Amino acid sequence: MHWIFLIIAILAEIIATSALQASNGFSKLLPSMTSVVGYIITFYMLSLAIKQIPLGIAYAIWSGVGIVVLALIGYFFYKQTLDLPAIVGLGMIVVGVIIINVFSNTISH
């Protein structure tokens, strides 16, 4: 169940951060409220996940997946550019998350 909590935390964080961009500095009510509620869900679910998943591992997966997905959302929906160093860095994050999930004995699979 702890992995479900982490997945929900990741999805809520992606929604909340995307809404934060759309809120235009909290000047638009619906995206602003979506951000606030999304972050509440995010941190609550993350707190449940870290009851079973080590803190550093959960945070690495949560932030790594969020960073990559939000960079793609920024690129496709907000027309934000990614240069080669950004793409390489994002690729390294993906590889790091895969290594943790596939090879680490720190977490139960």
N, CA, C and O atoms as CSV, one atom per row, in Angstrom:
chain,resi,resn,atom,element,x,y,z
A,1,MET,N,N,0.825,-1.205,0.000
A,1,MET,CA,C,0.000,0.000,0.000
A,1,MET,C,C,0.864,1.261,0.000
A,1,MET,O,O,0.456,2.301,-0.517
A,2,HIS,N,N,2.066,1.159,0.586
A,2,HIS,CA,C,2.943,2.336,0.657
A,2,HIS,C,C,3.344,2.833,-0.725
A,2,HIS,O,O,3.563,4.031,-0.907
A,3,TRP,N,N,3.443,1.932,-1.707
A,3,TRP,CA,C,3.770,2.364,-3.065
A,3,TRP,C,C,2.592,3.103,-3.698
A,3,TRP,O,O,2.789,4.038,-4.475
A,4,ILE,N,N,1.394,2.696,-3.375
A,4,ILE,CA,C,0.196,3.409,-3.857
A,4,ILE,C,C,0.192,4.830,-3.295
A,4,ILE,O,O,-0.093,5.788,-4.014
A,5,PHE,N,N,0.512,4.959,-1.996
A,5,PHE,CA,C,0.585,6.287,-1.383
A,5,PHE,C,C,1.620,7.158,-2.091
A,5,PHE,O,O,1.386,8.343,-2.326
A,6,LEU,N,N,2.764,6.564,-2.430
A,6,LEU,CA,C,3.811,7.336,-3.107
A,6,LEU,C,C,3.353,7.754,-4.502
A,6,LEU,O,O,3.604,8.884,-4.922
A,7,ILE,N,N,2.694,6.868,-5.213
A,7,ILE,CA,C,2.196,7.205,-6.551
A,7,ILE,C,C,1.167,8.337,-6.465
A,7,ILE,O,O,1.193,9.265,-7.274
A,8,ILE,N,N,0.273,8.261,-5.495
A,8,ILE,CA,C,-0.720,9.333,-5.318
A,8,ILE,C,C,-0.016,10.646,-4.973
A,8,ILE,O,O,-0.400,11.705,-5.470
A,9,ALA,N,N,1.015,10.581,-4.121
A,9,ALA,CA,C,1.776,11.786,-3.766
A,9,ALA,C,C,2.423,12.398,-4.998
A,9,ALA,O,O,2.419,13.619,-5.161
A,10,ILE,N,N,2.975,11.566,-5.859
A,10,ILE,CA,C,3.612,12.057,-7.086
A,10,ILE,C,C,2.578,12.712,-7.998
A,10,ILE,O,O,2.797,13.814,-8.500
A,11,LEU,N,N,1.454,12.031,-8.209
A,11,LEU,CA,C,0.415,12.583,-9.088
A,11,LEU,C,C,-0.154,13.891,-8.541
A,11,LEU,O,O,-0.369,14.841,-9.293
A,12,ALA,N,N,-0.395,13.937,-7.239
A,12,ALA,CA,C,-0.926,15.161,-6.625
A,12,ALA,C,C,0.076,16.307,-6.740
A,12,ALA,O,O,-0.308,17.456,-6.960
A,13,GLU,N,N,1.355,15.991,-6.591
A,13,GLU,CA,C,2.388,17.028,-6.701
A,13,GLU,C,C,2.472,17.562,-8.125
A,13,GLU,O,O,2.647,18.763,-8.329
A,14,ILE,N,N,2.349,16.688,-9.096
A,14,ILE,CA,C,2.384,17.102,-10.500
A,14,ILE,C,C,1.189,18.011,-10.802
A,14,ILE,O,O,1.341,19.047,-11.451
A,15,ILE,N,N,0.014,17.626,-10.336
A,15,ILE,CA,C,-1.179,18.452,-10.542
A,15,ILE,C,C,-1.034,19.791,-9.820
A,15,ILE,O,O,-1.329,20.842,-10.390
A,16,ALA,N,N,-0.581,19.754,-8.569
A,16,ALA,CA,C,-0.456,20.987,-7.780
A,16,ALA,C,C,0.560,21.949,-8.388
A,16,ALA,O,O,0.318,23.155,-8.435
A,17,THR,N,N,1.679,21.433,-8.848
A,17,THR,CA,C,2.710,22.301,-9.412
A,17,THR,C,C,2.283,22.843,-10.774
A,17,THR,O,O,2.573,23.992,-11.107
A,18,SER,N,N,1.600,22.020,-11.554
A,18,SER,CA,C,1.072,22.511,-12.834
A,18,SER,C,C,0.050,23.618,-12.599
A,18,SER,O,O,0.035,24.623,-13.310
A,19,ALA,N,N,-0.799,23.424,-11.600
A,19,ALA,CA,C,-1.788,24.456,-11.257
A,19,ALA,C,C,-1.104,25.707,-10.723
A,19,ALA,O,O,-1.579,26.822,-10.940
A,20,LEU,N,N,0.005,25.523,-10.029
A,20,LEU,CA,C,0.752,26.674,-9.521
A,20,LEU,C,C,1.224,27.554,-10.669
A,20,LEU,O,O,1.162,28.780,-10.587
A,21,GLN,N,N,1.691,26.927,-11.733
A,21,GLN,CA,C,2.090,27.682,-12.929
A,21,GLN,C,C,0.885,28.411,-13.512
A,21,GLN,O,O,0.983,29.574,-13.904
A,22,ALA,N,N,-0.238,27.728,-13.565
A,22,ALA,CA,C,-1.450,28.316,-14.148
A,22,ALA,C,C,-2.077,29.384,-13.253
A,22,ALA,O,O,-2.872,30.197,-13.724
A,23,SER,N,N,-1.723,29.388,-11.963
A,23,SER,CA,C,-2.341,30.343,-11.032
A,23,SER,C,C,-1.869,31.774,-11.252
A,23,SER,O,O,-2.480,32.715,-10.745
A,24,ASN,N,N,-0.790,31.941,-12.001
A,24,ASN,CA,C,-0.250,33.274,-12.296
A,24,ASN,C,C,0.008,34.058,-11.010
A,24,ASN,O,O,-0.497,35.163,-10.816
A,25,GLY,N,N,0.815,33.443,-10.136
A,25,GLY,CA,C,1.166,34.098,-8.878
A,25,GLY,C,C,0.000,34.171,-7.905
A,25,GLY,O,O,-0.151,35.155,-7.181
A,26,PHE,N,N,-0.818,33.137,-7.887
A,26,PHE,CA,C,-2.015,33.055,-7.040
A,26,PHE,C,C,-3.029,34.160,-7.351
A,26,PHE,O,O,-3.773,34.589,-6.470
A,27,SER,N,N,-3.055,34.611,-8.584
A,27,SER,CA,C,-4.040,35.635,-8.968
A,27,SER,C,C,-5.292,35.030,-9.596
A,27,SER,O,O,-6.264,35.745,-9.836
A,28,LYS,N,N,-5.284,33.729,-9.866
A,28,LYS,CA,C,-6.455,33.040,-10.411
A,28,LYS,C,C,-6.929,32.026,-9.370
A,28,LYS,O,O,-6.155,31.181,-8.920
A,29,LEU,N,N,-8.198,32.115,-8.992
A,29,LEU,CA,C,-8.721,31.352,-7.858
A,29,LEU,C,C,-8.663,29.839,-8.049
A,29,LEU,O,O,-8.115,29.145,-7.193
A,30,LEU,N,N,-9.202,29.309,-9.132
A,30,LEU,CA,C,-9.279,27.858,-9.297
A,30,LEU,C,C,-7.902,27.194,-9.335
A,30,LEU,O,O,-7.688,26.219,-8.614
A,31,PRO,N,N,-6.963,27.682,-10.145
A,31,PRO,CA,C,-5.636,27.056,-10.109
A,31,PRO,C,C,-4.944,27.228,-8.753
A,31,PRO,O,O,-4.199,26.346,-8.326
A,32,SER,N,N,-5.179,28.340,-8.084
A,32,SER,CA,C,-4.581,28.565,-6.763
A,32,SER,C,C,-5.106,27.558,-5.754
A,32,SER,O,O,-4.333,26.976,-4.993
A,33,MET,N,N,-6.413,27.350,-5.748
A,33,MET,CA,C,-7.012,26.386,-4.828
A,33,MET,C,C,-6.584,24.960,-5.171
A,33,MET,O,O,-6.370,24.138,-4.280
A,34,THR,N,N,-6.462,24.676,-6.455
A,34,THR,CA,C,-5.993,23.360,-6.886
A,34,THR,C,C,-4.585,23.110,-6.356
A,34,THR,O,O,-4.278,22.008,-5.904
A,35,SER,N,N,-3.739,24.118,-6.410
A,35,SER,CA,C,-2.376,23.983,-5.882
A,35,SER,C,C,-2.380,23.695,-4.392
A,35,SER,O,O,-1.711,22.769,-3.932
A,36,VAL,N,N,-3.124,24.476,-3.642
A,36,VAL,CA,C,-3.150,24.310,-2.186
A,36,VAL,C,C,-3.661,22.924,-1.803
A,36,VAL,O,O,-3.034,22.227,-1.005
A,37,VAL,N,N,-4.796,22.526,-2.371
A,37,VAL,CA,C,-5.361,21.210,-2.061
A,37,VAL,C,C,-4.428,20.104,-2.539
A,37,VAL,O,O,-4.238,19.103,-1.848
A,38,GLY,N,N,-3.848,20.286,-3.721
A,38,GLY,CA,C,-2.916,19.290,-4.259
A,38,GLY,C,C,-1.703,19.089,-3.370
A,38,GLY,O,O,-1.269,17.957,-3.155
A,39,TYR,N,N,-1.154,20.174,-2.852
A,39,TYR,CA,C,0.017,20.038,-1.974
A,39,TYR,C,C,-0.353,19.416,-0.634
A,39,TYR,O,O,0.452,18.687,-0.055
A,40,ILE,N,N,-1.548,19.686,-0.132
A,40,ILE,CA,C,-1.994,19.031,1.110
A,40,ILE,C,C,-2.077,17.519,0.891
A,40,ILE,O,O,-1.598,16.738,1.712
A,41,ILE,N,N,-2.686,17.119,-0.218
A,41,ILE,CA,C,-2.769,15.690,-0.541
A,41,ILE,C,C,-1.376,15.103,-0.722
A,41,ILE,O,O,-1.079,14.016,-0.226
A,42,THR,N,N,-0.523,15.833,-1.440
A,42,THR,CA,C,0.836,15.370,-1.694
A,42,THR,C,C,1.575,15.042,-0.409
A,42,THR,O,O,2.104,13.942,-0.254
A,43,PHE,N,N,1.611,15.989,0.504
A,43,PHE,CA,C,2.401,15.780,1.711
A,43,PHE,C,C,1.767,14.771,2.657
A,43,PHE,O,O,2.476,14.076,3.384
A,44,TYR,N,N,0.455,14.685,2.657
A,44,TYR,CA,C,-0.191,13.664,3.467
A,44,TYR,C,C,0.148,12.270,2.924
A,44,TYR,O,O,0.523,11.382,3.690
A,45,MET,N,N,0.020,12.081,1.631
A,45,MET,CA,C,0.334,10.780,1.029
A,45,MET,C,C,1.816,10.438,1.173
A,45,MET,O,O,2.173,9.285,1.419
A,46,LEU,N,N,2.669,11.438,1.020
A,46,LEU,CA,C,4.107,11.195,1.208
A,46,LEU,C,C,4.390,10.782,2.646
A,46,LEU,O,O,5.229,9.914,2.887
A,47,SER,N,N,3.696,11.396,3.606
A,47,SER,CA,C,3.891,11.028,5.009
A,47,SER,C,C,3.468,9.592,5.266
A,47,SER,O,O,4.075,8.908,6.090
A,48,LEU,N,N,2.442,9.126,4.577
A,48,LEU,CA,C,2.026,7.726,4.707
A,48,LEU,C,C,3.033,6.793,4.038
A,48,LEU,O,O,3.336,5.719,4.559
A,49,ALA,N,N,3.544,7.203,2.895
A,49,ALA,CA,C,4.505,6.363,2.170
A,49,ALA,C,C,5.782,6.147,2.968
A,49,ALA,O,O,6.341,5.050,2.961
A,50,ILE,N,N,6.251,7.194,3.664
A,50,ILE,CA,C,7.532,7.058,4.368
A,50,ILE,C,C,7.422,6.281,5.674
A,50,ILE,O,O,8.408,6.137,6.397
A,51,LYS,N,N,6.241,5.787,5.976
A,51,LYS,CA,C,6.119,4.865,7.101
A,51,LYS,C,C,6.780,3.531,6.761
A,51,LYS,O,O,7.253,2.824,7.651
A,52,GLN,N,N,6.812,3.188,5.464
A,52,GLN,CA,C,7.383,1.917,5.016
A,52,GLN,C,C,8.591,2.082,4.100
A,52,GLN,O,O,9.496,1.248,4.113
A,53,ILE,N,N,8.610,3.139,3.314
A,53,ILE,CA,C,9.723,3.379,2.387
A,53,ILE,C,C,10.695,4.326,3.075
A,53,ILE,O,O,10.268,5.337,3.633
A,54,PRO,N,N,12.006,4.021,3.050
A,54,PRO,CA,C,12.960,4.939,3.667
A,54,PRO,C,C,12.824,6.357,3.094
A,54,PRO,O,O,12.612,6.541,1.895
A,55,LEU,N,N,12.949,7.342,3.972
A,55,LEU,CA,C,12.726,8.740,3.615
A,55,LEU,C,C,13.507,9.167,2.374
A,55,LEU,O,O,12.926,9.724,1.443
A,56,GLY,N,N,14.797,8.916,2.351
A,56,GLY,CA,C,15.630,9.347,1.223
A,56,GLY,C,C,15.223,8.712,-0.089
A,56,GLY,O,O,15.246,9.358,-1.137
A,57,ILE,N,N,14.849,7.442,-0.029
A,57,ILE,CA,C,14.425,6.733,-1.237
A,57,ILE,C,C,13.076,7.270,-1.712
A,57,ILE,O,O,12.905,7.553,-2.897
A,58,ALA,N,N,12.129,7.408,-0.804
A,58,ALA,CA,C,10.811,7.934,-1.181
A,58,ALA,C,C,10.945,9.334,-1.765
A,58,ALA,O,O,10.325,9.649,-2.780
A,59,TYR,N,N,11.746,10.166,-1.130
A,59,TYR,CA,C,11.895,11.538,-1.602
A,59,TYR,C,C,12.596,11.578,-2.956
A,59,TYR,O,O,12.244,12.385,-3.815
A,60,ALA,N,N,13.587,10.709,-3.147
A,60,ALA,CA,C,14.291,10.669,-4.432
A,60,ALA,C,C,13.344,10.278,-5.562
A,60,ALA,O,O,13.369,10.875,-6.638
A,61,ILE,N,N,12.514,9.278,-5.313
A,61,ILE,CA,C,11.562,8.842,-6.332
A,61,ILE,C,C,10.503,9.914,-6.558
A,61,ILE,O,O,10.194,10.256,-7.699
A,62,TRP,N,N,9.943,10.446,-5.463
A,62,TRP,CA,C,8.895,11.471,-5.547
A,62,TRP,C,C,9.399,12.697,-6.321
A,62,TRP,O,O,8.749,13.158,-7.260
A,63,SER,N,N,10.538,13.206,-5.925
A,63,SER,CA,C,11.040,14.412,-6.578
A,63,SER,C,C,11.556,14.123,-7.981
A,63,SER,O,O,11.359,14.934,-8.887
A,64,GLY,N,N,12.210,12.987,-8.176
A,64,GLY,CA,C,12.758,12.655,-9.495
A,64,GLY,C,C,11.677,12.512,-10.547
A,64,GLY,O,O,11.768,13.093,-11.628
A,65,VAL,N,N,10.662,11.740,-10.228
A,65,VAL,CA,C,9.552,11.562,-11.177
A,65,VAL,C,C,8.853,12.899,-11.401
A,65,VAL,O,O,8.528,13.250,-12.536
A,66,GLY,N,N,8.623,13.641,-10.327
A,66,GLY,CA,C,7.968,14.943,-10.456
A,66,GLY,C,C,8.751,15.902,-11.333
A,66,GLY,O,O,8.173,16.590,-12.175
A,67,ILE,N,N,10.062,15.953,-11.143
A,67,ILE,CA,C,10.900,16.851,-11.942
A,67,ILE,C,C,10.789,16.528,-13.427
A,67,ILE,O,O,10.593,17.424,-14.247
A,68,VAL,N,N,10.911,15.269,-13.768
A,68,VAL,CA,C,10.898,14.874,-15.174
A,68,VAL,C,C,9.519,15.123,-15.797
A,68,VAL,O,O,9.426,15.693,-16.884
A,69,VAL,N,N,8.470,14.707,-15.125
A,69,VAL,CA,C,7.119,14.892,-15.678
A,69,VAL,C,C,6.789,16.380,-15.801
A,69,VAL,O,O,6.208,16.803,-16.800
A,70,LEU,N,N,7.156,17.173,-14.795
A,70,LEU,CA,C,6.868,18.608,-14.864
A,70,LEU,C,C,7.693,19.313,-15.936
A,70,LEU,O,O,7.229,20.281,-16.538
A,71,ALA,N,N,8.902,18.839,-16.177
A,71,ALA,CA,C,9.688,19.404,-17.277
A,71,ALA,C,C,8.998,19.121,-18.612
A,71,ALA,O,O,8.972,19.977,-19.496
A,72,LEU,N,N,8.445,17.923,-18.753
A,72,LEU,CA,C,7.717,17.585,-19.981
A,72,LEU,C,C,6.422,18.382,-20.097
A,72,LEU,O,O,6.072,18.832,-21.188
A,73,ILE,N,N,5.715,18.562,-18.999
A,73,ILE,CA,C,4.505,19.395,-19.015
A,73,ILE,C,C,4.858,20.835,-19.390
A,73,ILE,O,O,4.162,21.466,-20.186
A,74,GLY,N,N,5.943,21.347,-18.810
A,74,GLY,CA,C,6.393,22.696,-19.151
A,74,GLY,C,C,6.718,22.828,-20.626
A,74,GLY,O,O,6.413,23.843,-21.252
A,75,TYR,N,N,7.336,21.799,-21.174
A,75,TYR,CA,C,7.722,21.816,-22.579
A,75,TYR,C,C,6.495,21.786,-23.495
A,75,TYR,O,O,6.379,22.590,-24.420
A,76,PHE,N,N,5.577,20.841,-23.223
A,76,PHE,CA,C,4.443,20.645,-24.127
A,76,PHE,C,C,3.288,21.617,-23.910
A,76,PHE,O,O,2.636,22.016,-24.875
A,77,PHE,N,N,3.025,22.004,-22.673
A,77,PHE,CA,C,1.849,22.830,-22.400
A,77,PHE,C,C,2.174,24.305,-22.198
A,77,PHE,O,O,1.343,25.166,-22.486
A,78,TYR,N,N,3.374,24.603,-21.708
A,78,TYR,CA,C,3.737,26.003,-21.443
A,78,TYR,C,C,4.813,26.517,-22.385
A,78,TYR,O,O,5.318,27.628,-22.226
A,79,LYS,N,N,5.157,25.693,-23.369
A,79,LYS,CA,C,6.131,26.075,-24.411
A,79,LYS,C,C,7.477,26.514,-23.827
A,79,LYS,O,O,8.126,27.417,-24.357
A,80,GLN,N,N,7.891,25.867,-22.730
A,80,GLN,CA,C,9.191,26.141,-22.126
A,80,GLN,C,C,10.220,25.231,-22.796
A,80,GLN,O,O,9.967,24.046,-23.010
A,81,THR,N,N,11.360,25.787,-23.117
A,81,THR,CA,C,12.356,25.025,-23.865
A,81,THR,C,C,13.271,24.230,-22.931
A,81,THR,O,O,13.482,24.591,-21.773
A,82,LEU,N,N,13.798,23.148,-23.471
A,82,LEU,CA,C,14.794,22.330,-22.781
A,82,LEU,C,C,16.017,22.241,-23.684
A,82,LEU,O,O,15.930,21.760,-24.814
A,83,ASP,N,N,17.160,22.708,-23.180
A,83,ASP,CA,C,18.377,22.589,-23.972
A,83,ASP,C,C,19.037,21.238,-23.686
A,83,ASP,O,O,18.569,20.478,-22.838
A,84,LEU,N,N,20.120,20.947,-24.396
A,84,LEU,CA,C,20.776,19.649,-24.270
A,84,LEU,C,C,21.218,19.335,-22.839
A,84,LEU,O,O,20.974,18.222,-22.374
A,85,PRO,N,N,21.860,20.270,-22.117
A,85,PRO,CA,C,22.217,19.947,-20.728
A,85,PRO,C,C,21.005,19.617,-19.855
A,85,PRO,O,O,21.091,18.755,-18.980
A,86,ALA,N,N,19.889,20.288,-20.081
A,86,ALA,CA,C,18.670,19.991,-19.314
A,86,ALA,C,C,18.158,18.595,-19.635
A,86,ALA,O,O,17.752,17.856,-18.739
A,87,ILE,N,N,18.178,18.239,-20.903
A,87,ILE,CA,C,17.722,16.908,-21.315
A,87,ILE,C,C,18.632,15.825,-20.749
A,87,ILE,O,O,18.149,14.796,-20.276
A,88,VAL,N,N,19.940,16.047,-20.792
A,88,VAL,CA,C,20.892,15.083,-20.233
A,88,VAL,C,C,20.674,14.942,-18.719
A,88,VAL,O,O,20.656,13.829,-18.194
A,89,GLY,N,N,20.511,16.053,-18.036
A,89,GLY,CA,C,20.271,16.018,-16.595
A,89,GLY,C,C,18.995,15.287,-16.244
A,89,GLY,O,O,18.971,14.496,-15.301
A,90,LEU,N,N,17.926,15.542,-16.993
A,90,LEU,CA,C,16.666,14.840,-16.765
A,90,LEU,C,C,16.821,13.346,-17.030
A,90,LEU,O,O,16.251,12.519,-16.318
A,91,GLY,N,N,17.585,13.011,-18.044
A,91,GLY,CA,C,17.868,11.600,-18.331
A,91,GLY,C,C,18.607,10.936,-17.180
A,91,GLY,O,O,18.335,9.782,-16.850
A,92,MET,N,N,19.537,11.655,-16.569
A,92,MET,CA,C,20.259,11.106,-15.414
A,92,MET,C,C,19.319,10.869,-14.235
A,92,MET,O,O,19.469,9.890,-13.503
A,93,ILE,N,N,18.358,11.758,-14.054
A,93,ILE,CA,C,17.378,11.574,-12.985
A,93,ILE,C,C,16.561,10.308,-13.238
A,93,ILE,O,O,16.332,9.521,-12.319
A,94,VAL,N,N,16.127,10.112,-14.469
A,94,VAL,CA,C,15.365,8.913,-14.820
A,94,VAL,C,C,16.184,7.660,-14.545
A,94,VAL,O,O,15.686,6.700,-13.958
A,95,VAL,N,N,17.435,7.673,-14.970
A,95,VAL,CA,C,18.315,6.521,-14.738
A,95,VAL,C,C,18.491,6.285,-13.231
A,95,VAL,O,O,18.483,5.139,-12.782
A,96,GLY,N,N,18.645,7.342,-12.462
A,96,GLY,CA,C,18.795,7.202,-11.020
A,96,GLY,C,C,17.579,6.575,-10.365
A,96,GLY,O,O,17.720,5.709,-9.501
A,97,VAL,N,N,16.387,6.999,-10.762
A,97,VAL,CA,C,15.157,6.428,-10.216
A,97,VAL,C,C,15.046,4.952,-10.602
A,97,VAL,O,O,14.632,4.128,-9.788
A,98,ILE,N,N,15.411,4.621,-11.832
A,98,ILE,CA,C,15.380,3.215,-12.269
A,98,ILE,C,C,16.364,2.382,-11.461
A,98,ILE,O,O,16.023,1.287,-11.014
A,99,ILE,N,N,17.579,2.882,-11.268
A,99,ILE,CA,C,18.586,2.147,-10.497
A,99,ILE,C,C,18.094,1.885,-9.078
A,99,ILE,O,O,18.232,0.775,-8.564
A,100,ILE,N,N,17.525,2.898,-8.451
A,100,ILE,CA,C,17.003,2.724,-7.090
A,100,ILE,C,C,15.935,1.629,-7.069
A,100,ILE,O,O,15.961,0.753,-6.205
A,101,ASN,N,N,15.009,1.679,-8.006
A,101,ASN,CA,C,13.894,0.733,-8.000
A,101,ASN,C,C,14.288,-0.677,-8.401
A,101,ASN,O,O,13.698,-1.637,-7.905
A,102,VAL,N,N,15.251,-0.829,-9.269
A,102,VAL,CA,C,15.621,-2.148,-9.766
A,102,VAL,C,C,16.708,-2.803,-8.917
A,102,VAL,O,O,16.645,-4.003,-8.653
A,103,PHE,N,N,17.697,-2.032,-8.489
A,103,PHE,CA,C,18.875,-2.638,-7.876
A,103,PHE,C,C,19.040,-2.432,-6.388
A,103,PHE,O,O,19.797,-3.169,-5.756
A,104,SER,N,N,18.360,-1.457,-5.799
A,104,SER,CA,C,18.579,-1.150,-4.393
A,104,SER,C,C,17.939,-2.206,-3.489
A,104,SER,O,O,16.790,-2.598,-3.696
A,105,ASN,N,N,18.688,-2.655,-2.496
A,105,ASN,CA,C,18.154,-3.546,-1.473
A,105,ASN,C,C,17.557,-2.767,-0.313
A,105,ASN,O,O,17.037,-3.356,0.635
A,106,THR,N,N,17.629,-1.448,-0.388
A,106,THR,CA,C,17.098,-0.595,0.662
A,106,THR,C,C,15.575,-0.640,0.700
A,106,THR,O,O,14.966,-0.452,1.753
A,107,ILE,N,N,14.969,-0.890,-0.450
A,107,ILE,CA,C,13.511,-0.923,-0.527
A,107,ILE,C,C,13.042,-2.341,-0.834
A,107,ILE,O,O,13.764,-3.128,-1.445
A,108,SER,N,N,11.833,-2.651,-0.406
A,108,SER,CA,C,11.247,-3.952,-0.737
A,108,SER,C,C,10.563,-3.845,-2.087
A,108,SER,O,O,9.860,-2.873,-2.363
A,109,HIS,N,N,10.770,-4.833,-2.912
A,109,HIS,CA,C,10.198,-4.824,-4.272
A,109,HIS,C,C,8.975,-5.694,-4.341
A,109,HIS,O,O,8.359,-5.811,-5.400
